Amino acid sequence: MAEVALSNVRKAYGSHAVIHGVDLDIADGEFVVLVGPSGCGKSTLLRMVAGLETITGGEVSIGSRIVNNLDPKDRDIAMVFQNYALYPHMTVAANMGFSLEHRGGSKAEIAERVKWAADILGLAHLLDRYPRQLSGGQRQRVAMGRAIVRDPQVFLFDEPLSNLDAKLRVVMRGEIKSLHQKLKTTTIYVTHDQVEAMTMADKIVVLNGGRVEQIGAPLDLYDRPVNQFVAGFIGSPSMNFIPGEITSEGFAAAGVILPLPEAAHDHNGKKAIYGVRPENFHLAEGGISVEVVLVEPMGSETQVTMRIGPIELNGIFRERVLPRPGETITVEPDISAIHLFAADDGMRLN
């Protein structure tokens, strides 16, 4: 195992820059998730750590070594891709042991390592099968097994669950996290799915346009997003944003006055964005009147799309709320969970 450090890492294709000076320290044994929208540079960054992309500027270190000029095979990493990349003509056992065989391992050593990995991943009964005889989840386990038999210093996962259906993604998410807890191997995991990021990571790195927006523990990013981009990206359903102005009476927007924490009045007169997560609305007599647009009962909770003036909002209620579209209900946001962002640059104000 090893720590990984990125120092002012940059990447450009000709004159087109795609990674703009990323700094990142990953502790030994840490599970770090790179997350962001499509095209934000997360896979490019991972491939630079792997040695599959050349680095335009800066340094990548694995353990005590700067690896900028090392071939992928010399970096002591193992990578798991979204397309599994299994050899169709080889059995599961042969696929898992291929890299060890390529490195000159003895048959006894390879068999022992493959059995060890297969037992961890629940593949022992599938070792004689071929990839075409496996389900998507089983193929992904084989790809993970091929990585862990090498006992690398760092695991790299590039959107490994994106080809699986929703139910299987949840199962495999748990299996990857469980695997990390058993092996304690430093792991860098790329996904565009913020739910994966929240549930799996020790630390999340939110990327946007080749730049780091925020780094932190999942709940730190959820509770204290540094700007409107992070606030909107982390959380599902995403945070509601209401443009308006901070006044001495409260937040003026869409013809209503929304409540504000006391400290927000330091910014009186400032144009701002009022952020409130769907679960931080509650039903309240004498609250803000909203028009119901859509009601979606989910069992343990009810999701309601509602409208204040021209602005649509999402609310999630634990109460059994069953109004009809077009009806009016009164709601209040939790004043302790309000997020305020500057209207001009989106940076956090409170």
C-alpha positions, 0 to 999 in steps of 0.5 A, a space after each residue: 500500500 502507498 500514499 498518492 500525491 498529485 502536485 500541480 498536475 496539468 494536461 493539455 492536448 496541444 493548446 487545449 488544456 483539460 486539467 488545470 493544476 490539480 493538487 491532491 494528497 491521498 493517504 495510505 489506505 484511503 478510498 478517494 472518489 473523483 466525481 463530477 459531470 461528464 467531461 470534467 477530467 476525472 478519467 483523464 486524471 485517473 489515467 495520468 496516475 495509471 500512466 495511460 496518459 502523459 502528464 503535461 505538467 506537475 508531478 504524480 507520486 506513488 509512495 516515495 517515487 515520482 512516477 511521471 516517466 514510469 510505464 504503467 507496469 512499473 507503477 505497482 497499480 491495478 486498474 479496473 475498467 467499466 468494460 471489464 476487458 476480460 479475455 473471452 477465450 480464457 477461463 475465470 481462473 486464467 483471466 485472474 491469474 494472467 498478470 501473475 503468469 505474465 510476470 513469471 509467477 510459478 503455477 503454485 503461486 498463481 493458483 494460491 493467489 487466484 484461490 485467495 481472491 476467488 474466495 474473497 469475491 465469491 468466485 470459487 465455484 466459477 473458476 472453470 467458466 468462461 466470461 460469456 457464461 457469466 452475468 455482468 456482476 460476475 464479470 465485474 467481480 472477475 475484473 476485480 479479482 484480476 486486480 487484487 491477485 497482483 497485491 498492488 499498492 494502489 487500486 484504480 477504478 474507472 466507472 466500474 459499475 456504469 454498465 450494470 443495472 440499478 439494483 446490481 450497482 447497489 450490490 456491487 457498490 457494497 462489495 467494493 467498499 467491503 473489499 476495501 475494508 478487508 484489503 486496506 489498499 489505497 483506492 482511487 475511484 472515478 464515477 459521475 454518480 454522486 450517490 456512489 461517491 457519497 456511500 463509498 468514499 472516505 474523501 470526495 474530490 469534486 471536479 468541474 472543467 478540469 479544476 478541483 471545486 472541493 475536497 472533503 469527507 462526504 458529509 462535509 461536502 453535503 453539509 457545507 458545500 463551498 459553492 453553488 456547483 458543489 451544492 447542486 452536484 452533491 445530494 439526490 434529489 439536488 438542492 433547490 436554488 431560489 434567486 433573490 435578495 437578502 433583506 432585513 426582513 428575510 430573503 426576498 424572492 418570487 413575491 415571498 419572504 423566506 426565513 434566514 439565519 441571523 448571521 445572514 443579515 451581515 449581507 443585507 442588500 446583497 443579491 444571492 441564491 437561497 439553497 435548501 435541500 428537499 428534505 429540509 422542507 416541512 409542512 407548517 401552518 402559517 408557512 409559505 404557500 406553494 402550489 402542488 405540481 406533482 406528488 410521488 409517493 415513495 413509501 417511507 416518504 413522499 416527494 412533492 414538486 411544488 411552485 412558488 411563483 415561477 420557481 419549481 422546487 422539490 420537497 421530500 416529506 416523511 409525513 403522508 402528504 397526498 395533495 392533488 396537483 393544483 392544490 396549495 400547501 404551506 411549507 417552511 424550510 429548516 432555518 438551520 439548514 439554509 445555504 446562501 451563495 453569492 449571485 455573481 460567483 456562486 461562492 458560499 456566503 454563510 
